[in-house]
Amino acid sequence: MAHILLAEDDESLRRFLASALERAGHQVESFGDGSEAYACLQQSQFDLLLSDIVMPGLDGIELAKRAADLLPALKIMFITGFAAVALHPAAQAPKQAKVLSKPFHLREIVAEVERMMAA
C-alpha cells in the first residue's frame, strides 16, 4: 500500500483521515503545519501528498510545489473547502494534483487514494 504524507491543520479531521487510511492498509504520517510536513518530506520517501490548502506554515499549494520539485513522481491530492483557489491558474498548483472538496465522506477519500495509487 501507499506511504502517505497528510498535511491538515484541523486536528480532528487529520486524526479521522489518518485512521481511515491506516485501516485501508496505508502508512500515514500526519502534520498540522505545512512547514513540518515539508521537513518530513525531505527525510522520507512518500507515494502521496494529501494536503489541505489553507494551513499555518507553508500553505498546501506551496507545500505541493516544493514536494513536486523534490519528488517528481509524488502523487498530490488537495482536500479543501477552497477548490476554486486550487484550480485557479494563478495559484500555480502542480498540474497533476487532484482536488477533493470538503465536505467529503471518509469512504470517498479512501476510494480516491486507491484510484490515484492504481494509476
ZIJO-V250763 format. One line per field, one symbol per residue. phi: phi as a letter, one per 20 degrees, with the letter a starting at -180 (. if undefined). psi: psi as a letter, one per 40 degrees, with the letter a starting at -180 (. if undefined). burial: 1 if it has 9 or more other C-alpha atoms within 8 Angstrom, else 0. A space follows every 50 residues. Layout:
# ZIJO-V250763
phi: ???
psi: ???
burial: ???
This chain:
# ZIJO-V250763
phi: .eedddcbeegffgfffgfffffeoeecdcbebfffffgfffdcecebdd cfeebfmfffffgfffffffcgefeccedbecgfffefgfflfgfefecd effbegfffffffgfffff
psi: aihhhhhhehdddddddddddddeeihhhiiehddddddddeeihidhhh hidhiibhidddddddddddgdehihhhhiefddddehdddfihdeiihh hiiiiddddddddddddd.
burial: 01111111100001011101110001111111111111001000011111 11101101111111111100000111111100100100001111001011 1000010011000000100
